[in-house]
Amino acid sequence: MQAAILSLLLLGALSEGQALHLIHLPATGNVAENSPPETSVHKFSVKLSASLSPVMPGFPLIINSSPLTEAFRVNWLSGTDFEVVTTGKEQLDFETGPRIFDLQIYVKDDVGVTDLQILTVQVTDVNEPPEFQGNLAKGLDLSIVEGANPGFLYQFEAFDPEDTRQNIPLSYFLIPSSENFTMSNNATLFSTTEFDFEAGHRSYHFVVEVRDSQGLKASTALRINIVNINDEVPRFTSPRRVYRIPEELGPGTIVANITAEDPDDKGFTSFLLYSITTVNNYFMINQLTGTIQVARRLNRDAGELRQNPAISLEVLVRDRPFGGQENRKQITFIVEDINDNPSTCTKFTFSIMVPERAAKGTLLLDLNKFCFDDDSEAPNNQFNFTMPSGVGSSGRFLQDPAGSGKIVLIGDLDYENPSNLAAGNKYTVIIQVQDVAPPYYKNNIYIYILTSPENEFPLVFDSPSYVFAVSELSPARTRIGQVHATDKDLPQGDIVYSISTGGASLQYPNIFWINPQTGELQLVTKADYETSPVHILRVQATNSEDSSSVTVTVNILEENDEKPICTPNSYFLAIPVDLKVGTNIQNFKLTCTDLDSSPRSFRYSIGPGNINRHFTFSPNAGSNVTSLLLATHFDYASGLDKIWNYKLLVYITDDNLLSGRKRAGALVETGTVTLSISVIPRPTTVVTTTPRPRVTYQILRKNVYSPSAWYVPFVITLGSVLLLGLLVSLIVLLAKAIYRHCPRKTGKHRTSLVKKGEMKDAKRELVVETIQMNTVFDGEAKDPVTGAIYEFNSKSGARRWKDPLTQMPKWKESRPQEAVTGEGTKPPGGSDKERDGLSSKAQAEDAGPGSRNQDGRPSTPKERNPALKSQASPKLHPEK
């Protein structure tokens, strides 16, 4: 297939005029400005190539344009005919846009043969009609006030797209022509007469036309309206000026209707606006109808209406919608009083406290001081009172005179009277206050009369004094006793009890508390007999009227609540193993005290730790001082005793003097003392210088470590480590200084350098003589065997290894033989690298100009005996 295509292409190339190309292109086409879409610009055709391959779909097309535009595209007509048309995407404007476009038209067939040609499109000018700009093109409305003087109305303006510089004049016409209006050559509209709205036309309609020099024209609508004005004052048609209205009319109630008319044209000026110019809060007017309504409550009995019930208003009427003409009218509203408020009081419930010894005829309450009627005029504001009634009021209270509202006492109110007690000393009086005018409003008044008791009897305690006792061991909140006071006055009031003085201790400001309601006396904390055996309190009772006080004595009962305290509390003793029985051990004595016990009340006993009962106290009871004795001898030989250190817990009790009767109920307190006793065995050395045996006492002092002193061994250890490190560093520095400043002497080695048992096949002993010289080494070289760097003298040939601290040779394998030093073998554990570094330096120092091999030549590092490397080592490395 490809061969056939190539053949066709070759044939097409050989035959003249058989290539693909565009016919009628390049060419120039014209198109008018503002042309609509699909306007034909230029037609052309495509001549196919010799292969007759069709044009690919989508070709030909415009691939580029100058300037860039989307205003053109290529349309297919038929067969191989095409045309260039407008797209309408961009408006072609001769005056404002580009006038020439160069379009590159590209075509391609199925076998890839292409052609490209240029089509030049020229935009031609078309005469356009003039235009009115903006909203003027949609029409114009003008208004003229009637009676206005003739003259200028409006300046028209149009635009000709062909004349960008506005040099060509345009012609303006008013259609139809009118004797009332005229249009000048420069498009100015004038009025020529004075208009009257009521006598003539109210509006005029015209068409304003503009034309260019070639007769093209444009037009817009014109409407001229004649505006009416009011020149007549409105007049009121409602004659009434005074209105009487009752109070309490609801908001919105119509109380007057103001009407007016306008002599001007009824069709227009009959719509009037009404308003009230006087500032007021009670009335409002409908601005369209003129009706006056109540705006808020009209209360004749309060505020400014109570003083002046007349309200004067000024009503204003004016034209609508213009306010050129207006008229005013004065009207008055008189608000009349009605009986709309019942007789009332500032309060309808009264509570009166009357002393029980109040005299008969005493005025208890005057209701006129509390009751009133808010109505402003009589008889609407008058009232009276009905006869009183109520539970318990009969025979005790009366209204005098009748209907006056004055309540007086006519009976007995003794608080302790049984009949009054039956009523609870509380009385209820009910009375009514009512209007004297219809509709006779009334309200109930409730009067509660309470008898106030008086202080007739004093407040007294049941006993002139109180004595209580409490044990010193009693805990807090223990009840001690109770006081009680009474008052014969009724009603019985609450009595409050308190401690006014007494009851303090050294630790607490008060160790007693009394219940303020019940009078029960309690402990706040434990009482101490030893501190204060007796407390004298002053207890006060108080009610709302009186107060009284009484003395309360509280005796503290002594109890055994203190433990014996002995000195010393703990002690360490050391005794010989052969101490004689009955001996006071180191003259040790216990001295004991007890705040609440006699010195003869102590008993001494030894608890756990007194194995085989070797120790006892004497006396063991009846004294506050006792001695520690050895009760039985120690027997370690037979195995009876096995421990050498005893820890004794001594008990000291204070019950020695308790009788059998008291022993069951009394408390016993016990103190303790801790004793540590160490038994010292016999000494093993026999003293022969003394004629008679004697006992040697050895006192051992034991340093017991305290955990709180942990820092002592820590500080000692840390200081020792730091001191040892400092000493080691000083020794190292000293050794280095000696090595630098003290050179070694060289000597002849007379002994064999080979260890015993090594190199048995050696035929002769090699002796090397080393002479130390001050030689200048001016060259460096690398040893081919060891790889180490050595220095040499270019004149004498002397050599030496370079300082191993700056150049250490690297050995990968150990040497077959170990060198023997003059003083012994190499240090154990040293690495081959260390040994080679040391031996290489020794060999460099020994290799002076006097060194020779067996042939008499100066020796080289290869020819020297390896056993000599460690002989003259100036520095030994410490073992790692």
DODREN-769342 format. One record per residue (C-alpha): z, x, y; residue number from 1. Coordinates in steps of 0.5 Angstrom, whole numbers, plus 2048, in hexadecimal, padded with zeros to 3 digits. Layout:
residues N
zz,xx,yy,nr
Z,X,Y,NUM
...
//
This chain:
residues 880
zz,xx,yy,nr
800,800,800,1
802,806,805,2
7FB,809,803,3
7F7,803,805,4
7FB,802,80C,5
7FA,809,80D,6
7F2,808,80C,7
7F2,802,810,8
7F5,806,816,9
7F1,80C,815,10
7EB,807,815,11
7ED,804,81B,12
7EE,80A,81F,13
7E7,80D,81D,14
7E4,806,81F,15
7E3,806,827,16
7E7,800,82A,17
7EA,7FE,824,18
7F1,7FF,826,19
7F7,7FA,828,20
7F7,7F9,82F,21
7F8,7F3,835,22
7F2,7F0,838,23
7F2,7EE,840,24
7F7,7F3,841,25
7F9,7F7,845,26
7F8,7F1,84A,27
7FB,7EE,850,28
7FE,7E7,850,29
800,7E2,856,30
806,7DD,856,31
808,7D9,85C,32
80F,7D9,85E,33
814,7D4,85B,34
80F,7D2,855,35
812,7CE,850,36
814,7D1,849,37
80E,7D1,844,38
809,7D3,84A,39
803,7D7,848,40
803,7DE,84B,41
7FD,7E2,847,42
7FA,7E1,840,43
7F8,7E6,83B,44
7F6,7E7,834,45
7F7,7ED,82E,46
7F1,7F0,82B,47
7F4,7F2,824,48
7F3,7F8,820,49
7ED,7FA,81B,50
7F3,7F8,816,51
7F3,7F1,819,52
7FB,7F1,818,53
7FE,7EB,81C,54
802,7EC,822,55
809,7ED,820,56
80E,7E6,822,57
811,7E7,828,58
80B,7EB,82B,59
808,7EC,830,60
80E,7EC,835,61
811,7EF,83B,62
815,7F5,83A,63
816,7F7,841,64
815,7F5,848,65
815,7F8,84F,66
81A,7F6,852,67
81E,7F3,84C,68
81D,7EC,84C,69
81D,7E6,847,70
818,7E1,84B,71
813,7E3,846,72
811,7E2,83E,73
80B,7E2,83A,74
809,7DC,836,75
804,7DB,830,76
7FE,7D7,831,77
7FA,7D7,82B,78
7F7,7DC,826,79
7F8,7E3,82A,80
7F8,7E0,831,81
7FE,7E0,835,82
801,7DF,83C,83
806,7E1,841,84
80A,7DB,844,85
810,7DA,848,86
817,7D9,845,87
81B,7D6,84B,88
821,7DA,84A,89
820,7DD,850,90
81D,7DA,857,91
817,7DD,859,92
818,7DE,861,93
813,7E1,865,94
817,7E2,86B,95
81D,7E4,868,96
81C,7E7,861,97
817,7EC,85E,98
80F,7EB,85F,99
80C,7EF,85A,100
80F,7F0,853,101
80C,7F5,84E,102
80C,7F3,847,103
80C,7F7,841,104
808,7F3,83B,105
809,7F6,834,106
806,7F4,82E,107
806,7F6,826,108
803,7F4,820,109
806,7F4,819,110
803,7FB,817,111
807,7FE,81D,112
801,7FF,822,113
803,7FE,829,114
800,7FD,830,115
804,7FD,837,116
801,7FA,83E,117
803,7F8,845,118
802,7F2,848,119
804,7F1,850,120
806,7EB,852,121
806,7E9,859,122
80A,7E3,85C,123
806,7E0,862,124
809,7DC,868,125
809,7D4,868,126
80B,7D1,86E,127
811,7CD,86D,128
814,7C7,872,129
81A,7C8,876,130
821,7C6,874,131
827,7C3,877,132
82D,7C8,875,133
833,7C6,872,134
836,7BF,872,135
831,7BD,877,136
82C,7BC,872,137
830,7B7,86F,138
830,7B3,875,139
834,7B2,87C,140
839,7AD,87E,141
83B,7AD,886,142
840,7A8,889,143
840,7A6,891,144
846,7A3,894,145
844,79D,898,146
843,79E,8A0,147
842,7A6,89F,148
83D,7A9,8A4,149
836,7AA,8A2,150
835,7B1,8A0,151
835,7B7,89A,152
836,7B4,893,153
834,7BA,88E,154
830,7C0,88D,155
82B,7C0,887,156
829,7C6,884,157
824,7C8,87E,158
821,7CE,87B,159
81A,7D0,879,160
81A,7D4,872,161
814,7D7,875,162
816,7DA,87B,163
81C,7DE,87A,164
81C,7E1,881,165
81D,7DA,884,166
817,7DB,888,167
813,7D5,887,168
815,7CF,88B,169
816,7C8,887,170
815,7C1,889,171
81B,7BC,888,172
819,7B4,889,173
81E,7AE,889,174
81B,7A8,885,175
81B,7A3,887,176
81B,7A4,88E,177
821,7A1,892,178
822,79F,89A,179
829,7A1,898,180
828,7A8,895,181
824,7AE,897,182
822,7B4,893,183
820,7BB,897,184
81B,7C0,895,185
821,7C5,893,186
824,7BF,88E,187
829,7BD,893,188
82B,7B5,892,189
82D,7B2,898,190
830,7AB,89A,191
82D,7A7,8A0,192
831,7A1,8A1,193
838,79F,8A1,194
83A,79B,89B,195
83E,794,89A,196
841,793,893,197
842,78B,894,198
83C,78A,898,199
836,78E,894,200
835,792,88E,201
83B,795,88A,202
836,79A,886,203
82F,79D,886,204
82B,7A1,881,205
826,7A6,882,206
822,7AB,87E,207
822,7B2,881,208
81B,7B6,87F,209
81A,7BD,880,210
813,7C0,87F,211
810,7C7,87F,212
809,7CA,882,213
805,7C8,87C,214
808,7C1,87B,215
80D,7C2,876,216
813,7BE,877,217
81A,7BC,875,218
81F,7B6,877,219
826,7B4,877,220
829,7AD,878,221
82D,7AC,87F,222
832,7A6,880,223
836,7A5,887,224
83C,7A1,887,225
83F,79D,88D,226
846,79E,88D,227
84A,798,890,228
850,799,894,229
856,795,896,230
856,793,89D,231
85B,78C,89D,232
862,78C,89C,233
865,788,896,234
869,783,898,235
86F,77F,894,236
86E,778,891,237
876,777,88F,238
87A,775,895,239
881,775,891,240
885,77B,894,241
88C,77A,891,242
88E,779,88A,243
895,777,887,244
896,779,87F,245
89C,779,87B,246
89F,77F,878,247
89E,782,871,248
897,780,871,249
893,784,86B,250
88F,78A,86D,251
888,788,86D,252
889,781,870,253
884,77F,875,254
888,77D,87C,255
882,77D,881,256
87B,77C,881,257
877,780,887,258
870,77E,888,259
86B,781,88D,260
863,781,88F,261
85E,785,892,262
859,782,897,263
854,788,894,264
84F,786,88F,265
853,782,88A,266
84F,785,884,267
852,78C,886,268
858,78C,88A,269
85B,786,886,270
85F,78C,882,271
865,78D,886,272
86B,792,885,273
872,790,886,274
878,795,887,275
87F,794,889,276
880,79A,88E,277
888,799,88F,278
88C,79D,88A,279
890,799,885,280
892,799,87E,281
892,791,87D,282
88B,78F,87D,283
884,791,87C,284
87D,78E,87D,285
876,78D,879,286
871,791,87E,287
86C,78D,87B,288
86F,786,87B,289
874,786,881,290
87A,783,87C,291
881,786,87D,292
885,787,877,293
88C,789,876,294
88C,791,874,295
894,791,872,296
89A,78D,872,297
89C,789,878,298
8A4,78A,878,299
8A7,786,87E,300
8AE,788,87C,301
8AD,790,87C,302
8AA,795,881,303
8A6,794,887,304
8A5,78D,885,305
8AC,78B,885,306
8AC,78D,88D,307
8A6,78A,88F,308
8A2,786,88A,309
89B,786,88E,310
896,78A,88C,311
890,78B,892,312
889,78E,88F,313
883,790,893,314
87C,78E,88F,315
876,792,890,316
86F,78F,88E,317
869,794,88F,318
862,794,88D,319
860,796,886,320
85D,79B,885,321
85D,79E,88C,322
863,79E,890,323
860,79D,897,324
863,796,898,325
86A,794,897,326
86F,78F,899,327
877,78E,898,328
87C,788,898,329
883,788,898,330
887,784,892,331
88E,783,890,332
892,781,88A,333
899,77F,88A,334
89D,780,883,335
8A2,77A,882,336
8A8,77B,87E,337
8AA,777,877,338
8B0,777,873,339
8AD,77C,86E,340
8B3,780,86D,341
8B9,77E,869,342
8C0,780,86C,343
8C2,786,868,344
8C7,78C,868,345
8C7,793,868,346
8CA,793,861,347
8CC,78D,85D,348
8D1,790,859,349
8D8,792,85C,350
8DD,796,858,351
8E4,796,85C,352
8EA,79A,85B,353
8F0,796,85D,354
8F7,79A,85C,355
8FC,796,858,356
901,795,85D,357
8FC,792,862,358
8FF,78C,867,359
8FC,785,866,360
8F7,783,86C,361
8F4,78A,86C,362
8ED,78A,86D,363
8E9,78D,867,364
8E2,78C,869,365
8DE,789,86F,366
8D7,788,86C,367
8D4,787,873,368
8D4,78E,874,369
8CF,78F,86E,370
8CB,789,86E,371
8C5,787,873,372
8BE,783,874,373
8B8,787,876,374
8B5,781,879,375
8B4,782,880,376
8B5,77B,883,377
8BA,775,882,378
8BB,772,87E,379
8B7,776,879,380
8BC,77C,87A,381
8C3,778,879,382
8C7,777,872,383
8CE,776,86F,384
8D2,777,869,385
8D5,772,864,386
8DC,772,861,387
8DE,777,85C,388
8DF,777,855,389
8E0,77B,84F,390
8E4,77E,849,391
8EB,77F,84B,392
8EA,77E,853,393
8ED,777,853,394
8F4,777,856,395
8F3,77F,859,396
8ED,77F,85D,397
8EA,77A,863,398
8E5,779,868,399
8E8,778,86E,400
8E5,774,872,401
8E0,771,86E,402
8D9,773,86E,403
8DB,779,872,404
8DA,77E,86D,405
8E1,781,86E,406
8E5,783,867,407
8ED,783,868,408
8F2,784,863,409
8F7,77E,862,410
8FA,780,85B,411
8FE,786,857,412
8FB,78C,855,413
900,790,852,414
8FD,795,84D,415
903,795,848,416
903,78D,848,417
902,78A,841,418
8FD,785,844,419
8F9,78A,848,420
8F9,78E,841,421
8F6,789,83D,422
8F1,788,843,423
8F0,790,842,424
8F1,790,84A,425
8EA,78F,84B,426
8E8,789,84E,427
8E1,786,850,428
8DF,782,856,429
8D8,77E,856,430
8D5,77C,85D,431
8CE,77A,85F,432
8CB,77B,866,433
8C5,776,868,434
8C1,774,86E,435
8C2,76E,872,436
8BB,76D,873,437
8B6,76B,86D,438
8B4,76D,868,439
8BC,76F,868,440
8BB,776,865,441
8C2,778,861,442
8C4,77E,85E,443
8CA,77F,85A,444
8D0,784,85C,445
8D4,788,856,446
8DB,78A,859,447
8DF,78E,854,448
8E6,78F,856,449
8EA,795,852,450
8F2,796,853,451
8F3,79D,855,452
8FA,79F,852,453
8FF,7A3,856,454
903,7A9,854,455
90A,7A5,853,456
90D,7AA,84D,457
90D,7B1,84C,458
90A,7B5,847,459
910,7B8,842,460
910,7BC,83B,461
913,7B9,835,462
918,7BF,835,463
91B,7C3,83B,464
919,7CA,837,465
916,7CC,831,466
917,7D2,82C,467
912,7D4,827,468
912,7DA,822,469
90C,7DD,81F,470
90B,7E3,81A,471
908,7E9,81D,472
904,7E9,817,473
901,7E3,818,474
8F9,7E3,81A,475
8F6,7E1,820,476
8F5,7D9,821,477
8FC,7D8,81D,478
8FF,7D2,820,479
906,7D3,823,480
908,7CC,825,481
906,7C7,82A,482
909,7C4,831,483
908,7BD,833,484
909,7BA,83A,485
908,7B2,83C,486
907,7AE,842,487
909,7A6,842,488
904,7A5,847,489
8FE,7A1,845,490
8F9,7A2,843,491
8FB,7A8,83F,492
8F7,7AE,842,493
8F5,7B4,83F,494
8FA,7BA,83F,495
8F8,7C1,83F,496
8FC,7C7,83C,497
8FC,7CE,83F,498
900,7D4,83E,499
902,7D6,845,500
906,7DC,844,501
908,7E1,83E,502
905,7E3,838,503
902,7EA,83A,504
902,7F0,835,505
900,7F7,836,506
8F9,7F6,833,507
8F8,7EF,835,508
8F9,7EB,83C,509
8FC,7E5,837,510
8FD,7E5,830,511
8FE,7DD,830,512
8F9,7D7,831,513
8FB,7D0,832,514
8F6,7CA,831,515
8F5,7C7,838,516
8F4,7C0,835,517
8F9,7C0,82F,518
8FE,7C5,831,519
8FE,7C9,82B,520
900,7D0,82C,521
8FC,7D5,828,522
8FC,7DD,827,523
8F6,7E0,82A,524
8F8,7E7,826,525
8FD,7E9,822,526
904,7EA,825,527
908,7F1,824,528
90F,7F0,823,529
910,7F8,825,530
90D,7F7,82C,531
910,7F0,82E,532
914,7EC,829,533
915,7E6,82E,534
910,7E3,833,535
912,7DE,838,536
90C,7D9,83B,537
90C,7D4,840,538
907,7CF,83E,539
905,7CA,843,540
902,7C3,842,541
8FE,7C0,847,542
8FA,7B9,848,543
8F6,7B6,84E,544
8FD,7B4,852,545
903,7B9,850,546
904,7BF,84C,547
90A,7C2,849,548
90C,7C8,845,549
911,7CA,83F,550
914,7D1,83C,551
911,7D3,836,552
915,7D8,832,553
911,7DB,82C,554
915,7E0,827,555
911,7E5,823,556
914,7E6,81C,557
914,7ED,81A,558
910,7EF,814,559
90E,7F5,810,560
907,7F6,813,561
908,7FE,814,562
906,803,80F,563
90A,809,80F,564
907,810,812,565
909,816,80F,566
908,81E,812,567
904,821,80F,568
8FF,81C,80D,569
8FC,822,809,570
8FD,829,806,571
8FB,82E,802,572
900,832,7FE,573
900,838,7F9,574
905,839,7F4,575
906,83F,7EE,576
905,83C,7E7,577
90D,83E,7E5,578
910,83B,7EB,579
917,839,7E9,580
918,831,7E8,581
91C,82E,7EE,582
919,833,7F3,583
917,830,7FA,584
910,831,7FA,585
90F,836,800,586
914,832,803,587
90F,82C,804,588
913,826,807,589
910,81F,809,590
912,81C,80F,591
911,814,810,592
911,80F,815,593
910,807,815,594
911,803,81B,595
913,7FD,818,596
918,800,812,597
91E,804,812,598
91E,80B,810,599
922,80A,80A,600
91C,805,807,601
917,80A,805,602
916,80B,7FD,603
911,811,7FB,604
90D,811,7F5,605
907,815,7F3,606
901,812,7F0,607
8FA,815,7ED,608
8FA,81C,7EC,609
901,81E,7EA,610
8FF,820,7E3,611
905,821,7DE,612
90A,81F,7E4,613
90B,826,7E7,614
90C,824,7EE,615
911,81F,7F1,616
915,81E,7F7,617
91C,81E,7F9,618
91F,819,7FB,619
91A,814,7F9,620
91D,80F,7FD,621
922,80D,802,622
920,812,807,623
91A,814,80C,624
91A,81B,80A,625
919,81E,803,626
917,824,800,627
912,826,7FB,628
915,829,7F4,629
912,82C,7EE,630
914,827,7E8,631
912,82A,7E2,632
90F,831,7E1,633
908,833,7DF,634
905,834,7D8,635
8FE,837,7D8,636
900,83B,7D2,637
900,835,7CD,638
8FB,831,7D0,639
8FF,82C,7D3,640
8FD,82E,7DA,641
8F6,82F,7DB,642
8F4,82E,7E3,643
8F6,833,7E8,644
8F5,82F,7EE,645
8F9,828,7EF,646
8F7,823,7F4,647
8FD,81E,7F5,648
8FD,817,7F9,649
904,816,7FB,650
906,80E,7FD,651
90B,80D,802,652
90E,805,802,653
913,802,806,654
916,7FD,801,655
91C,801,7FF,656
921,7FD,803,657
91E,7F6,801,658
923,7F1,7FE,659
921,7ED,7F8,660
921,7E7,7FC,661
91C,7EA,801,662
918,7EE,7FC,663
913,7E8,7FA,664
911,7E6,801,665
911,7EC,805,666
90B,7F1,806,667
90C,7F8,804,668
907,7FD,807,669
905,804,804,670
903,80A,807,671
900,810,804,672
900,818,804,673
8FB,81D,801,674
8FE,823,7FE,675
8F9,829,7FB,676
8FD,82E,7F6,677
8FA,834,7F3,678
8FE,837,7ED,679
8FD,83F,7EE,680
8FD,842,7E7,681
901,849,7E5,682
8FE,84F,7E7,683
8FB,853,7E2,684
8FE,85A,7E4,685
905,85C,7E2,686
909,860,7E8,687
90D,865,7E4,688
910,868,7EB,689
915,863,7EB,690
91B,863,7E7,691
91C,85B,7E6,692
916,856,7E6,693
914,852,7EC,694
910,84D,7EE,695
90A,84E,7F3,696
908,848,7F7,697
901,848,7F9,698
8FE,843,7FE,699
8F7,841,7FE,700
8F4,83F,804,701
8EE,83B,802,702
8E8,83A,807,703
8E5,833,806,704
8DE,832,808,705
8DD,82C,80D,706
8D6,829,80D,707
8D7,828,814,708
8D6,830,815,709
8CF,830,812,710
8CD,834,818,711
8D1,83A,816,712
8CE,83D,810,713
8C7,83B,813,714
8C8,83F,819,715
8CB,845,815,716
8C5,845,810,717
8C0,844,816,718
8C3,84A,81A,719
8C3,84E,813,720
8BB,84D,812,721
8BA,84F,819,722
8BE,855,819,723
8BB,857,813,724
8B4,856,815,725
8B5,85A,81C,726
8B8,860,817,727
8B1,860,813,728
8AD,860,819,729
8B1,866,81C,730
8B0,86A,815,731
8A8,868,815,732
8A8,86B,81C,733
8AC,871,81B,734
8A7,873,815,735
8A1,872,819,736
8A4,877,81E,737
8A6,87C,819,738
89F,87C,816,739
89B,87D,81D,740
8A0,882,820,741
8A2,886,819,742
89C,88A,816,743
89C,88B,80F,744
89C,892,80C,745
896,894,807,746
898,898,800,747
895,89A,7FA,748
896,896,7F4,749
898,89A,7EE,750
899,895,7E9,751
894,891,7E5,752
891,88A,7E9,753
890,887,7E3,754
895,882,7DF,755
897,884,7D8,756
893,882,7D3,757
88D,881,7D8,758
886,885,7D8,759
888,889,7D1,760
881,88C,7D1,761
882,88F,7D8,762
880,896,7D7,763
883,899,7DD,764
888,898,7E3,765
885,896,7EA,766
889,899,7F0,767
887,897,7F7,768
889,89B,7FD,769
88A,896,803,770
88A,899,80A,771
88B,895,810,772
886,897,816,773
885,894,81D,774
87D,892,81C,775
879,88E,820,776
875,889,81D,777
86E,887,821,778
86B,883,81B,779
86C,87D,817,780
868,87B,810,781
869,876,80A,782
86B,879,803,783
866,876,7FE,784
86B,875,7F9,785
871,872,7FC,786
86D,86F,802,787
873,872,807,788
872,875,80D,789
873,87C,80E,790
873,881,814,791
870,888,814,792
86F,88E,818,793
868,890,819,794
869,898,81A,795
86F,899,814,796
86D,893,810,797
874,891,80F,798
875,88A,80E,799
87B,884,80E,800
87B,87D,80C,801
87B,878,812,802
882,875,814,803
883,870,80E,804
887,86B,814,805
880,86B,817,806
87B,86B,811,807
87E,86A,80A,808
87A,86B,804,809
879,865,800,810
87A,866,7F8,811
877,861,7F3,812
879,865,7ED,813
880,869,7EB,814
87F,871,7EA,815
87F,873,7E3,816
885,878,7E4,817
88B,877,7E9,818
88D,87D,7ED,819
894,880,7ED,820
898,881,7F3,821
89C,888,7F4,822
8A2,884,7F3,823
8A1,87E,7EE,824
89C,879,7EC,825
899,873,7F0,826
89D,86E,7F3,827
89D,868,7ED,828
899,862,7EF,829
894,865,7F5,830
88D,863,7F5,831
887,867,7F4,832
885,866,7FB,833
88B,869,7FE,834
88B,86F,7F9,835
884,870,7FB,836
885,870,802,837
88B,874,802,838
888,879,7FD,839
881,879,801,840
885,87B,807,841
889,881,804,842
883,884,801,843
880,884,808,844
886,887,80B,845
886,88C,805,846
87E,88D,806,847
87E,893,80B,848
879,899,80C,849
87D,89D,806,850
87C,898,801,851
877,89A,7FC,852
874,898,7F5,853
874,89C,7EF,854
86D,89F,7F1,855
870,8A2,7F8,856
86D,89C,7FC,857
870,898,801,858
872,892,7FC,859
870,88B,7FE,860
873,884,7FC,861
870,883,7F6,862
872,88A,7F3,863
879,88A,7F5,864
87E,889,7F0,865
881,881,7F0,866
887,883,7EE,867
888,887,7F5,868
887,881,7F9,869
88F,87E,7F9,870
892,885,7FA,871
891,886,801,872
892,87F,803,873
896,87F,80A,874
898,878,80A,875
89A,873,804,876
899,86C,804,877
89E,867,802,878
89E,863,7FC,879
89B,85C,7FD,880
//
